[in-house]
Amino acid sequence: MHCRRNTGRSCKRASAQYERQLWAQEETAARKAALAGGCRELPLPEEEMQNFRQLVQPLYRKYCADYLPLVEEIQAE
């Protein structure tokens, strides 16, 4: 992780990026372990994923109203 001296924003970004890398590694390891343990992966066609995303939007508004900007930022990535 690299932060420029005296720039808190730079450090926050670097820290967030590093944390995302670690999370991706953990997610990959957990997925491999689940598949090795006999779980099956059933990918959905993009059309079904879009339908699912539309159906859960009311849940985001109801249960995550205080965090909607963050949720939308994550979804945009």
N, C-alpha and C positions, 0 to 999 in steps of 0.2 A: 504494500500500500504506500502510495506516495502523496504527500501533502506539501503544498507550497507554504513556506513560513508566513505566519501572520494572516492567513486567510482561512477563517473558519468554514466558509462555504466550500472551499476546495477540499478540505478534510472531510466534510460531511458527504460530499459526492464520492470521494475515494472510498470512504468507509461503506457507503451504501452499495457501491459497485462490488467491493470485496465480499460483503455479506451476501449479495446475490450469487456470486461465484460459489461461495461455500454452500448456499442453499441448493444450487443446481447440482453440485456434487453429491450432497446428501440425498436429494430426490432421485438421482440416477442410481445410487447404491441401493436405496430402498426399493425402487422399481425392479432392479435386477434380482434382489433377494426375494421379492414377492413372486416374480415369474419362476425363479428357481424352486420356490416352495410349492409350485403347482397352480398358482393363480393364472388366469388368462386375461389377456388384454383385448378388449373389444373396441377398437376405434370407431367413432361415429363419422358418417359422411358429413361434409361441411354443411349441407342443408339442415341436417338434424342438429348440429351444433348451433347454428344460427337460431333455429326454433327454440332450443333450450335456453340460449342467452336471452331471447325475448321473454320467455316464460318466467325467468327468475328476476327480471327487472323490478317488478312490484315488491319482491322480497328485499331487494337492495334498498328501495325507497323506504320500506317499512322498518327494517331492522338496522340499516346502516345510514340513516338519514344524516347523522352528524359527520359521517365519513365519506359521503358521496364524492367529493372532489378527489380524495385519495383513491377510492375504488375506480373511478373513471380514469385516473392517471395510470393505475396498474393495468386496467383493461386495454388501454391504448398501446401498451408496450408489446 
